[in-house]
Amino acid sequence: MSKQSEISASDLFAAEAIRSPCVAICALDENDICVGCYRSGSEITDWFMADAQGKRDIIAAAARRRREAGSTGLS
């Protein structure tokens, strides 16, 4: 049985309950990082299929990038 088929309805609800970090300032910089939400291009596309833990990991990576960039606001 594949991992995808093992996902329960509660897992799907948990993943959907995590809000996207998108702030509607969508532009990738020269490093393929969004200047609005600080996700990488691949993280943005992976978001839609990520489970709850995957989404938390993406949010943590984006938050780390935002801190490293010295940003405290929306962009």
mmCIF file of the N, C-alpha and C atoms, coordinates in Angstrom:
data_MODEL
# 
_entry.id   MODEL 
# 
loop_
_atom_site.group_PDB 
_atom_site.id 
_atom_site.type_symbol 
_atom_site.label_atom_id 
_atom_site.label_alt_id 
_atom_site.label_comp_id 
_atom_site.label_asym_id 
_atom_site.label_entity_id 
_atom_site.label_seq_id 
_atom_site.pdbx_PDB_ins_code 
_atom_site.Cartn_x 
_atom_site.Cartn_y 
_atom_site.Cartn_z 
_atom_site.occupancy 
_atom_site.B_iso_or_equiv 
_atom_site.pdbx_formal_charge 
_atom_site.auth_seq_id 
_atom_site.auth_comp_id 
_atom_site.auth_asym_id 
_atom_site.auth_atom_id 
_atom_site.pdbx_PDB_model_num 
ATOM 1   N N  . MET A 1 1  ? 0.854  -1.179 0.000  1.00 0.00 ? 1  MET A N  1 
ATOM 2   C CA . MET A 1 1  ? 0.000  0.000  0.000  1.00 0.00 ? 1  MET A CA 1 
ATOM 3   C C  . MET A 1 1  ? 0.898  1.240  0.000  1.00 0.00 ? 1  MET A C  1 
ATOM 4   N N  . SER A 1 2  ? 0.573  2.191  -0.842 1.00 0.00 ? 2  SER A N  1 
ATOM 5   C CA . SER A 1 2  ? 1.394  3.395  -0.924 1.00 0.00 ? 2  SER A CA 1 
ATOM 6   C C  . SER A 1 2  ? 1.094  4.341  0.231  1.00 0.00 ? 2  SER A C  1 
ATOM 7   N N  . LYS A 1 3  ? 2.070  5.194  0.519  1.00 0.00 ? 3  LYS A N  1 
ATOM 8   C CA . LYS A 1 3  ? 1.898  6.180  1.592  1.00 0.00 ? 3  LYS A CA 1 
ATOM 9   C C  . LYS A 1 3  ? 0.688  7.067  1.299  1.00 0.00 ? 3  LYS A C  1 
ATOM 10  N N  . GLN A 1 4  ? 0.503  7.450  0.032  1.00 0.00 ? 4  GLN A N  1 
ATOM 11  C CA . GLN A 1 4  ? -0.605 8.324  -0.348 1.00 0.00 ? 4  GLN A CA 1 
ATOM 12  C C  . GLN A 1 4  ? -1.946 7.683  0.022  1.00 0.00 ? 4  GLN A C  1 
ATOM 13  N N  . SER A 1 5  ? -2.093 6.369  -0.185 1.00 0.00 ? 5  SER A N  1 
ATOM 14  C CA . SER A 1 5  ? -3.373 5.728  0.102  1.00 0.00 ? 5  SER A CA 1 
ATOM 15  C C  . SER A 1 5  ? -3.588 5.515  1.595  1.00 0.00 ? 5  SER A C  1 
ATOM 16  N N  . GLU A 1 6  ? -2.543 5.695  2.402  1.00 0.00 ? 6  GLU A N  1 
ATOM 17  C CA . GLU A 1 6  ? -2.656 5.527  3.840  1.00 0.00 ? 6  GLU A CA 1 
ATOM 18  C C  . GLU A 1 6  ? -3.101 6.803  4.554  1.00 0.00 ? 6  GLU A C  1 
ATOM 19  N N  . ILE A 1 7  ? -3.266 7.899  3.844  1.00 0.00 ? 7  ILE A N  1 
ATOM 20  C CA . ILE A 1 7  ? -3.660 9.164  4.447  1.00 0.00 ? 7  ILE A CA 1 
ATOM 21  C C  . ILE A 1 7  ? -5.148 9.104  4.803  1.00 0.00 ? 7  ILE A C  1 
ATOM 22  N N  . SER A 1 8  ? -5.458 9.402  6.056  1.00 0.00 ? 8  SER A N  1 
ATOM 23  C CA . SER A 1 8  ? -6.844 9.349  6.508  1.00 0.00 ? 8  SER A CA 1 
ATOM 24  C C  . SER A 1 8  ? -7.553 10.685 6.264  1.00 0.00 ? 8  SER A C  1 
ATOM 25  N N  . ALA A 1 9  ? -8.858 10.662 6.421  1.00 0.00 ? 9  ALA A N  1 
ATOM 26  C CA . ALA A 1 9  ? -9.646 11.880 6.271  1.00 0.00 ? 9  ALA A CA 1 
ATOM 27  C C  . ALA A 1 9  ? -9.221 12.918 7.299  1.00 0.00 ? 9  ALA A C  1 
ATOM 28  N N  . SER A 1 10 ? -8.897 12.484 8.517  1.00 0.00 ? 10 SER A N  1 
ATOM 29  C CA . SER A 1 10 ? -8.478 13.445 9.542  1.00 0.00 ? 10 SER A CA 1 
ATOM 30  C C  . SER A 1 10 ? -7.130 14.065 9.188  1.00 0.00 ? 10 SER A C  1 
ATOM 31  N N  . ASP A 1 11 ? -6.235 13.285 8.547  1.00 0.00 ? 11 ASP A N  1 
ATOM 32  C CA . ASP A 1 11 ? -4.954 13.834 8.094  1.00 0.00 ? 11 ASP A CA 1 
ATOM 33  C C  . ASP A 1 11 ? -5.183 14.906 7.031  1.00 0.00 ? 11 ASP A C  1 
ATOM 34  N N  . LEU A 1 12 ? -6.100 14.636 6.122  1.00 0.00 ? 12 LEU A N  1 
ATOM 35  C CA . LEU A 1 12 ? -6.396 15.614 5.074  1.00 0.00 ? 12 LEU A CA 1 
ATOM 36  C C  . LEU A 1 12 ? -6.988 16.883 5.674  1.00 0.00 ? 12 LEU A C  1 
ATOM 37  N N  . PHE A 1 13 ? -7.888 16.742 6.633  1.00 0.00 ? 13 PHE A N  1 
ATOM 38  C CA . PHE A 1 13 ? -8.477 17.911 7.275  1.00 0.00 ? 13 PHE A CA 1 
ATOM 39  C C  . PHE A 1 13 ? -7.406 18.713 8.000  1.00 0.00 ? 13 PHE A C  1 
ATOM 40  N N  . ALA A 1 14 ? -6.492 18.029 8.697  1.00 0.00 ? 14 ALA A N  1 
ATOM 41  C CA . ALA A 1 14 ? -5.416 18.715 9.419  1.00 0.00 ? 14 ALA A CA 1 
ATOM 42  C C  . ALA A 1 14 ? -4.541 19.504 8.456  1.00 0.00 ? 14 ALA A C  1 
ATOM 43  N N  . ALA A 1 15 ? -4.218 18.918 7.317  1.00 0.00 ? 15 ALA A N  1 
ATOM 44  C CA . ALA A 1 15 ? -3.383 19.610 6.331  1.00 0.00 ? 15 ALA A CA 1 
ATOM 45  C C  . ALA A 1 15 ? -4.117 20.810 5.755  1.00 0.00 ? 15 ALA A C  1 
ATOM 46  N N  . GLU A 1 16 ? -5.412 20.661 5.480  1.00 0.00 ? 16 GLU A N  1 
ATOM 47  C CA . GLU A 1 16 ? -6.183 21.764 4.925  1.00 0.00 ? 16 GLU A CA 1 
ATOM 48  C C  . GLU A 1 16 ? -6.382 22.881 5.935  1.00 0.00 ? 16 GLU A C  1 
ATOM 49  N N  . ALA A 1 17 ? -6.379 22.551 7.221  1.00 0.00 ? 17 ALA A N  1 
ATOM 50  C CA . ALA A 1 17 ? -6.598 23.542 8.264  1.00 0.00 ? 17 ALA A CA 1 
ATOM 51  C C  . ALA A 1 17 ? -5.398 24.480 8.426  1.00 0.00 ? 17 ALA A C  1 
ATOM 52  N N  . ILE A 1 18 ? -4.238 24.080 7.939  1.00 0.00 ? 18 ILE A N  1 
ATOM 53  C CA . ILE A 1 18 ? -3.047 24.923 8.034  1.00 0.00 ? 18 ILE A CA 1 
ATOM 54  C C  . ILE A 1 18 ? -3.102 25.950 6.922  1.00 0.00 ? 18 ILE A C  1 
ATOM 55  N N  . ARG A 1 19 ? -3.138 27.202 7.298  1.00 0.00 ? 19 ARG A N  1 
ATOM 56  C CA . ARG A 1 19 ? -3.268 28.277 6.316  1.00 0.00 ? 19 ARG A CA 1 
ATOM 57  C C  . ARG A 1 19 ? -1.981 28.477 5.538  1.00 0.00 ? 19 ARG A C  1 
ATOM 58  N N  . SER A 1 20 ? -2.142 28.770 4.286  1.00 0.00 ? 20 SER A N  1 
ATOM 59  C CA . SER A 1 20 ? -1.000 29.063 3.430  1.00 0.00 ? 20 SER A CA 1 
ATOM 60  C C  . SER A 1 20 ? -0.336 30.356 3.900  1.00 0.00 ? 20 SER A C  1 
ATOM 61  N N  . PRO A 1 21 ? 0.989  30.403 3.859  1.00 0.00 ? 21 PRO A N  1 
ATOM 62  C CA . PRO A 1 21 ? 1.686  31.639 4.230  1.00 0.00 ? 21 PRO A CA 1 
ATOM 63  C C  . PRO A 1 21 ? 1.673  32.698 3.132  1.00 0.00 ? 21 PRO A C  1 
ATOM 64  N N  . CYS A 1 22 ? 0.992  32.426 2.035  1.00 0.00 ? 22 CYS A N  1 
ATOM 65  C CA . CYS A 1 22 ? 0.939  33.380 0.918  1.00 0.00 ? 22 CYS A CA 1 
ATOM 66  C C  . CYS A 1 22 ? 0.359  34.718 1.378  1.00 0.00 ? 22 CYS A C  1 
ATOM 67  N N  . VAL A 1 23 ? 1.020  35.808 0.970  1.00 0.00 ? 23 VAL A N  1 
ATOM 68  C CA . VAL A 1 23 ? 0.548  37.150 1.308  1.00 0.00 ? 23 VAL A CA 1 
ATOM 69  C C  . VAL A 1 23 ? 0.184  37.938 0.044  1.00 0.00 ? 23 VAL A C  1 
ATOM 70  N N  . ALA A 1 24 ? 0.024  37.220 -1.062 1.00 0.00 ? 24 ALA A N  1 
ATOM 71  C CA . ALA A 1 24 ? -0.383 37.790 -2.347 1.00 0.00 ? 24 ALA A CA 1 
ATOM 72  C C  . ALA A 1 24 ? 0.612  38.818 -2.887 1.00 0.00 ? 24 ALA A C  1 
ATOM 73  N N  . ILE A 1 25 ? 1.875  38.637 -2.552 1.00 0.00 ? 25 ILE A N  1 
ATOM 74  C CA . ILE A 1 25 ? 2.972  39.413 -3.162 1.00 0.00 ? 25 ILE A CA 1 
ATOM 75  C C  . ILE A 1 25 ? 3.845  38.356 -3.827 1.00 0.00 ? 25 ILE A C  1 
ATOM 76  N N  . CYS A 1 26 ? 3.425  37.907 -4.989 1.00 0.00 ? 26 CYS A N  1 
ATOM 77  C CA . CYS A 1 26 ? 4.019  36.724 -5.603 1.00 0.00 ? 26 CYS A CA 1 
ATOM 78  C C  . CYS A 1 26 ? 5.059  37.104 -6.658 1.00 0.00 ? 26 CYS A C  1 
ATOM 79  N N  . ALA A 1 27 ? 6.310  37.013 -6.254 1.00 0.00 ? 27 ALA A N  1 
ATOM 80  C CA . ALA A 1 27 ? 7.421  37.248 -7.185 1.00 0.00 ? 27 ALA A CA 1 
ATOM 81  C C  . ALA A 1 27 ? 8.633  36.512 -6.639 1.00 0.00 ? 27 ALA A C  1 
ATOM 82  N N  . LEU A 1 28 ? 9.259  35.714 -7.489 1.00 0.00 ? 28 LEU A N  1 
ATOM 83  C CA . LEU A 1 28 ? 10.436 34.971 -7.065 1.00 0.00 ? 28 LEU A CA 1 
ATOM 84  C C  . LEU A 1 28 ? 11.687 35.800 -7.330 1.00 0.00 ? 28 LEU A C  1 
ATOM 85  N N  . ASP A 1 29 ? 12.611 35.783 -6.370 1.00 0.00 ? 29 ASP A N  1 
ATOM 86  C CA . ASP A 1 29 ? 13.873 36.494 -6.551 1.00 0.00 ? 29 ASP A CA 1 
ATOM 87  C C  . ASP A 1 29 ? 14.857 35.620 -7.334 1.00 0.00 ? 29 ASP A C  1 
ATOM 88  N N  . GLU A 1 30 ? 16.081 36.079 -7.456 1.00 0.00 ? 30 GLU A N  1 
ATOM 89  C CA . GLU A 1 30 ? 17.091 35.348 -8.231 1.00 0.00 ? 30 GLU A CA 1 
ATOM 90  C C  . GLU A 1 30 ? 17.466 34.001 -7.608 1.00 0.00 ? 30 GLU A C  1 
ATOM 91  N N  . ASN A 1 31 ? 17.085 33.780 -6.352 1.00 0.00 ? 31 ASN A N  1 
ATOM 92  C CA . ASN A 1 31 ? 17.337 32.504 -5.674 1.00 0.00 ? 31 ASN A CA 1 
ATOM 93  C C  . ASN A 1 31 ? 16.109 31.603 -5.639 1.00 0.00 ? 31 ASN A C  1 
ATOM 94  N N  . ASP A 1 32 ? 15.077 31.956 -6.407 1.00 0.00 ? 32 ASP A N  1 
ATOM 95  C CA . ASP A 1 32 ? 13.824 31.197 -6.482 1.00 0.00 ? 32 ASP A CA 1 
ATOM 96  C C  . ASP A 1 32 ? 13.057 31.226 -5.163 1.00 0.00 ? 32 ASP A C  1 
ATOM 97  N N  . ILE A 1 33 ? 13.172 32.346 -4.422 1.00 0.00 ? 33 ILE A N  1 
ATOM 98  C CA . ILE A 1 33 ? 12.457 32.533 -3.159 1.00 0.00 ? 33 ILE A CA 1 
ATOM 99  C C  . ILE A 1 33 ? 11.431 33.653 -3.363 1.00 0.00 ? 33 ILE A C  1 
ATOM 100 N N  . CYS A 1 34 ? 10.205 33.416 -2.933 1.00 0.00 ? 34 CYS A N  1 
ATOM 101 C CA . CYS A 1 34 ? 9.156  34.425 -3.064 1.00 0.00 ? 34 CYS A CA 1 
ATOM 102 C C  . CYS A 1 34 ? 9.471  35.608 -2.143 1.00 0.00 ? 34 CYS A C  1 
ATOM 103 N N  . VAL A 1 35 ? 9.387  36.803 -2.683 1.00 0.00 ? 35 VAL A N  1 
ATOM 104 C CA . VAL A 1 35 ? 9.675  38.002 -1.886 1.00 0.00 ? 35 VAL A CA 1 
ATOM 105 C C  . VAL A 1 35 ? 8.528  38.339 -0.941 1.00 0.00 ? 35 VAL A C  1 
ATOM 106 N N  . GLY A 1 36 ? 7.394  37.680 -1.094 1.00 0.00 ? 36 GLY A N  1 
ATOM 107 C CA . GLY A 1 36 ? 6.256  37.914 -0.212 1.00 0.00 ? 36 GLY A CA 1 
ATOM 108 C C  . GLY A 1 36 ? 6.207  36.963 0.966  1.00 0.00 ? 36 GLY A C  1 
ATOM 109 N N  . CYS A 1 37 ? 6.268  35.658 0.687  1.00 0.00 ? 37 CYS A N  1 
ATOM 110 C CA . CYS A 1 37 ? 6.095  34.664 1.755  1.00 0.00 ? 37 CYS A CA 1 
ATOM 111 C C  . CYS A 1 37 ? 7.375  33.916 2.110  1.00 0.00 ? 37 CYS A C  1 
ATOM 112 N N  . TYR A 1 38 ? 8.418  34.111 1.349  1.00 0.00 ? 38 TYR A N  1 
ATOM 113 C CA . TYR A 1 38 ? 9.728  33.489 1.594  1.00 0.00 ? 38 TYR A CA 1 
ATOM 114 C C  . TYR A 1 38 ? 9.749  31.977 1.383  1.00 0.00 ? 38 TYR A C  1 
ATOM 115 N N  . ARG A 1 39 ? 8.762  31.448 0.662  1.00 0.00 ? 39 ARG A N  1 
ATOM 116 C CA . ARG A 1 39 ? 8.831  30.042 0.275  1.00 0.00 ? 39 ARG A CA 1 
ATOM 117 C C  . ARG A 1 39 ? 9.614  29.933 -1.024 1.00 0.00 ? 39 ARG A C  1 
ATOM 118 N N  . SER A 1 40 ? 10.233 28.781 -1.241 1.00 0.00 ? 40 SER A N  1 
ATOM 119 C CA . SER A 1 40 ? 10.905 28.539 -2.515 1.00 0.00 ? 40 SER A CA 1 
ATOM 120 C C  . SER A 1 40 ? 9.838  28.211 -3.557 1.00 0.00 ? 40 SER A C  1 
ATOM 121 N N  . GLY A 1 41 ? 10.223 28.309 -4.804 1.00 0.00 ? 41 GLY A N  1 
ATOM 122 C CA . GLY A 1 41 ? 9.289  27.959 -5.872 1.00 0.00 ? 41 GLY A CA 1 
ATOM 123 C C  . GLY A 1 41 ? 8.760  26.546 -5.723 1.00 0.00 ? 41 GLY A C  1 
ATOM 124 N N  . SER A 1 42 ? 9.633  25.601 -5.373 1.00 0.00 ? 42 SER A N  1 
ATOM 125 C CA . SER A 1 42 ? 9.179  24.216 -5.209 1.00 0.00 ? 42 SER A CA 1 
ATOM 126 C C  . SER A 1 42 ? 8.279  24.066 -3.986 1.00 0.00 ? 42 SER A C  1 
ATOM 127 N N  . GLU A 1 43 ? 8.548  24.820 -2.921 1.00 0.00 ? 43 GLU A N  1 
ATOM 128 C CA . GLU A 1 43 ? 7.670  24.753 -1.744 1.00 0.00 ? 43 GLU A CA 1 
ATOM 129 C C  . GLU A 1 43 ? 6.282  25.290 -2.063 1.00 0.00 ? 43 GLU A C  1 
ATOM 130 N N  . ILE A 1 44 ? 6.217  26.295 -2.905 1.00 0.00 ? 44 ILE A N  1 
ATOM 131 C CA . ILE A 1 44 ? 4.918  26.858 -3.294 1.00 0.00 ? 44 ILE A CA 1 
ATOM 132 C C  . ILE A 1 44 ? 4.111  25.806 -4.049 1.00 0.00 ? 44 ILE A C  1 
ATOM 133 N N  . THR A 1 45 ? 4.741  25.120 -4.990 1.00 0.00 ? 45 THR A N  1 
ATOM 134 C CA . THR A 1 45 ? 4.005  24.106 -5.750 1.00 0.00 ? 45 THR A CA 1 
ATOM 135 C C  . THR A 1 45 ? 3.747  22.852 -4.918 1.00 0.00 ? 45 THR A C  1 
ATOM 136 N N  . ASP A 1 46 ? 4.658  22.510 -4.012 1.00 0.00 ? 46 ASP A N  1 
ATOM 137 C CA . ASP A 1 46 ? 4.479  21.334 -3.159 1.00 0.00 ? 46 ASP A CA 1 
ATOM 138 C C  . ASP A 1 46 ? 3.383  21.545 -2.107 1.00 0.00 ? 46 ASP A C  1 
ATOM 139 N N  . TRP A 1 47 ? 3.086  22.798 -1.774 1.00 0.00 ? 47 TRP A N  1 
ATOM 140 C CA . TRP A 1 47 ? 2.133  23.117 -0.709 1.00 0.00 ? 47 TRP A CA 1 
ATOM 141 C C  . TRP A 1 47 ? 0.807  22.377 -0.892 1.00 0.00 ? 47 TRP A C  1 
ATOM 142 N N  . PHE A 1 48 ? 0.318  22.327 -2.112 1.00 0.00 ? 48 PHE A N  1 
ATOM 143 C CA . PHE A 1 48 ? -1.011 21.786 -2.370 1.00 0.00 ? 48 PHE A CA 1 
ATOM 144 C C  . PHE A 1 48 ? -1.111 20.288 -2.110 1.00 0.00 ? 48 PHE A C  1 
ATOM 145 N N  . MET A 1 49 ? 0.004  19.576 -2.187 1.00 0.00 ? 49 MET A N  1 
ATOM 146 C CA . MET A 1 49 ? 0.000  18.133 -1.961 1.00 0.00 ? 49 MET A CA 1 
ATOM 147 C C  . MET A 1 49 ? 0.623  17.754 -0.620 1.00 0.00 ? 49 MET A C  1 
ATOM 148 N N  . ALA A 1 50 ? 1.143  18.714 0.117  1.00 0.00 ? 50 ALA A N  1 
ATOM 149 C CA . ALA A 1 50 ? 1.827  18.421 1.379  1.00 0.00 ? 50 ALA A CA 1 
ATOM 150 C C  . ALA A 1 50 ? 0.830  18.035 2.472  1.00 0.00 ? 50 ALA A C  1 
ATOM 151 N N  . ASP A 1 51 ? 1.255  17.089 3.305  1.00 0.00 ? 51 ASP A N  1 
ATOM 152 C CA . ASP A 1 51 ? 0.453  16.750 4.476  1.00 0.00 ? 51 ASP A CA 1 
ATOM 153 C C  . ASP A 1 51 ? 0.710  17.811 5.549  1.00 0.00 ? 51 ASP A C  1 
ATOM 154 N N  . ALA A 1 52 ? 0.074  17.661 6.695  1.00 0.00 ? 52 ALA A N  1 
ATOM 155 C CA . ALA A 1 52 ? 0.175  18.679 7.748  1.00 0.00 ? 52 ALA A CA 1 
ATOM 156 C C  . ALA A 1 52 ? 1.626  18.899 8.175  1.00 0.00 ? 52 ALA A C  1 
ATOM 157 N N  . GLN A 1 53 ? 2.393  17.828 8.359  1.00 0.00 ? 53 GLN A N  1 
ATOM 158 C CA . GLN A 1 53 ? 3.789  17.987 8.770  1.00 0.00 ? 53 GLN A CA 1 
ATOM 159 C C  . GLN A 1 53 ? 4.607  18.651 7.668  1.00 0.00 ? 53 GLN A C  1 
ATOM 160 N N  . GLY A 1 54 ? 4.348  18.290 6.431  1.00 0.00 ? 54 GLY A N  1 
ATOM 161 C CA . GLY A 1 54 ? 5.042  18.920 5.314  1.00 0.00 ? 54 GLY A CA 1 
ATOM 162 C C  . GLY A 1 54 ? 4.783  20.416 5.266  1.00 0.00 ? 54 GLY A C  1 
ATOM 163 N N  . LYS A 1 55 ? 3.535  20.814 5.521  1.00 0.00 ? 55 LYS A N  1 
ATOM 164 C CA . LYS A 1 55 ? 3.190  22.234 5.529  1.00 0.00 ? 55 LYS A CA 1 
ATOM 165 C C  . LYS A 1 55 ? 3.865  22.950 6.693  1.00 0.00 ? 55 LYS A C  1 
ATOM 166 N N  . ARG A 1 56 ? 3.910  22.302 7.851  1.00 0.00 ? 56 ARG A N  1 
ATOM 167 C CA . ARG A 1 56 ? 4.619  22.917 8.982  1.00 0.00 ? 56 ARG A CA 1 
ATOM 168 C C  . ARG A 1 56 ? 6.104  23.078 8.668  1.00 0.00 ? 56 ARG A C  1 
ATOM 169 N N  . ASP A 1 57 ? 6.686  22.103 7.991  1.00 0.00 ? 57 ASP A N  1 
ATOM 170 C CA . ASP A 1 57 ? 8.098  22.187 7.602  1.00 0.00 ? 57 ASP A CA 1 
ATOM 171 C C  . ASP A 1 57 ? 8.331  23.338 6.627  1.00 0.00 ? 57 ASP A C  1 
ATOM 172 N N  . ILE A 1 58 ? 7.431  23.504 5.678  1.00 0.00 ? 58 ILE A N  1 
ATOM 173 C CA . ILE A 1 58 ? 7.542  24.596 4.705  1.00 0.00 ? 58 ILE A CA 1 
ATOM 174 C C  . ILE A 1 58 ? 7.437  25.940 5.419  1.00 0.00 ? 58 ILE A C  1 
ATOM 175 N N  . ILE A 1 59 ? 6.474  26.063 6.331  1.00 0.00 ? 59 ILE A N  1 
ATOM 176 C CA . ILE A 1 59 ? 6.310  27.307 7.085  1.00 0.00 ? 59 ILE A CA 1 
ATOM 177 C C  . ILE A 1 59 ? 7.553  27.612 7.907  1.00 0.00 ? 59 ILE A C  1 
ATOM 178 N N  . ALA A 1 60 ? 8.133  26.586 8.535  1.00 0.00 ? 60 ALA A N  1 
ATOM 179 C CA . ALA A 1 60 ? 9.342  26.791 9.343  1.00 0.00 ? 60 ALA A CA 1 
ATOM 180 C C  . ALA A 1 60 ? 10.515 27.249 8.475  1.00 0.00 ? 60 ALA A C  1 
ATOM 181 N N  . ALA A 1 61 ? 10.670 26.649 7.307  1.00 0.00 ? 61 ALA A N  1 
ATOM 182 C CA . ALA A 1 61 ? 11.759 27.040 6.409  1.00 0.00 ? 61 ALA A CA 1 
ATOM 183 C C  . ALA A 1 61 ? 11.567 28.478 5.922  1.00 0.00 ? 61 ALA A C  1 
ATOM 184 N N  . ALA A 1 62 ? 10.324 28.839 5.596  1.00 0.00 ? 62 ALA A N  1 
ATOM 185 C CA . ALA A 1 62 ? 10.041 30.204 5.148  1.00 0.00 ? 62 ALA A CA 1 
ATOM 186 C C  . ALA A 1 62 ? 10.293 31.207 6.275  1.00 0.00 ? 62 ALA A C  1 
ATOM 187 N N  . ALA A 1 63 ? 9.915  30.857 7.495  1.00 0.00 ? 63 ALA A N  1 
ATOM 188 C CA . ALA A 1 63 ? 10.135 31.750 8.638  1.00 0.00 ? 63 ALA A CA 1 
ATOM 189 C C  . ALA A 1 63 ? 11.632 31.953 8.882  1.00 0.00 ? 63 ALA A C  1 
ATOM 190 N N  . ARG A 1 64 ? 12.403 30.883 8.718  1.00 0.00 ? 64 ARG A N  1 
ATOM 191 C CA . ARG A 1 64 ? 13.857 30.983 8.881  1.00 0.00 ? 64 ARG A CA 1 
ATOM 192 C C  . ARG A 1 64 ? 14.444 31.930 7.833  1.00 0.00 ? 64 ARG A C  1 
ATOM 193 N N  . ARG A 1 65 ? 13.989 31.771 6.584  1.00 0.00 ? 65 ARG A N  1 
ATOM 194 C CA . ARG A 1 65 ? 14.473 32.659 5.519  1.00 0.00 ? 65 ARG A CA 1 
ATOM 195 C C  . ARG A 1 65 ? 14.094 34.112 5.799  1.00 0.00 ? 65 ARG A C  1 
ATOM 196 N N  . ARG A 1 66 ? 12.873 34.332 6.287  1.00 0.00 ? 66 ARG A N  1 
ATOM 197 C CA . ARG A 1 66 ? 12.413 35.692 6.599  1.00 0.00 ? 66 ARG A CA 1 
ATOM 198 C C  . ARG A 1 66 ? 13.304 36.299 7.676  1.00 0.00 ? 66 ARG A C  1 
ATOM 199 N N  . ARG A 1 67 ? 13.604 35.551 8.718  1.00 0.00 ? 67 ARG A N  1 
ATOM 200 C CA . ARG A 1 67 ? 14.497 36.059 9.793  1.00 0.00 ? 67 ARG A CA 1 
ATOM 201 C C  . ARG A 1 67 ? 15.891 36.360 9.258  1.00 0.00 ? 67 ARG A C  1 
ATOM 202 N N  . GLU A 1 68 ? 16.414 35.448 8.438  1.00 0.00 ? 68 GLU A N  1 
ATOM 203 C CA . GLU A 1 68 ? 17.745 35.637 7.873  1.00 0.00 ? 68 GLU A CA 1 
ATOM 204 C C  . GLU A 1 68 ? 17.802 36.887 6.990  1.00 0.00 ? 68 GLU A C  1 
ATOM 205 N N  . ALA A 1 69 ? 16.677 37.196 6.344  1.00 0.00 ? 69 ALA A N  1 
ATOM 206 C CA . ALA A 1 69 ? 16.610 38.378 5.488  1.00 0.00 ? 69 ALA A CA 1 
ATOM 207 C C  . ALA A 1 69 ? 16.373 39.649 6.307  1.00 0.00 ? 69 ALA A C  1 
ATOM 208 N N  . GLY A 1 70 ? 16.058 39.480 7.595  1.00 0.00 ? 70 GLY A N  1 
ATOM 209 C CA . GLY A 1 70 ? 15.808 40.622 8.456  1.00 0.00 ? 70 GLY A CA 1 
ATOM 210 C C  . GLY A 1 70 ? 14.441 41.231 8.286  1.00 0.00 ? 70 GLY A C  1 
ATOM 211 N N  . SER A 1 71 ? 13.518 40.478 7.705  1.00 0.00 ? 71 SER A N  1 
ATOM 212 C CA . SER A 1 71 ? 12.168 40.992 7.487  1.00 0.00 ? 71 SER A CA 1 
ATOM 213 C C  . SER A 1 71 ? 11.272 40.624 8.665  1.00 0.00 ? 71 SER A C  1 
ATOM 214 N N  . THR A 1 72 ? 10.454 41.564 9.082  1.00 0.00 ? 72 THR A N  1 
ATOM 215 C CA . THR A 1 72 ? 9.481  41.300 10.142 1.00 0.00 ? 72 THR A CA 1 
ATOM 216 C C  . THR A 1 72 ? 8.062  41.540 9.678  1.00 0.00 ? 72 THR A C  1 
ATOM 217 N N  . GLY A 1 73 ? 7.884  42.106 8.485  1.00 0.00 ? 73 GLY A N  1 
ATOM 218 C CA . GLY A 1 73 ? 6.562  42.423 7.973  1.00 0.00 ? 73 GLY A CA 1 
ATOM 219 C C  . GLY A 1 73 ? 6.098  41.409 6.961  1.00 0.00 ? 73 GLY A C  1 
ATOM 220 N N  . LEU A 1 74 ? 5.209  41.836 6.090  1.00 0.00 ? 74 LEU A N  1 
ATOM 221 C CA . LEU A 1 74 ? 4.645  40.944 5.075  1.00 0.00 ? 74 LEU A CA 1 
ATOM 222 C C  . LEU A 1 74 ? 5.635  40.632 3.967  1.00 0.00 ? 74 LEU A C  1 
ATOM 223 N N  . SER A 1 75 ? 6.601  41.474 3.764  1.00 0.00 ? 75 SER A N  1 
ATOM 224 C CA . SER A 1 75 ? 7.570  41.189 2.706  1.00 0.00 ? 75 SER A CA 1 
ATOM 225 C C  . SER A 1 75 ? 8.930  41.717 3.073  1.00 0.00 ? 75 SER A C  1 
# 
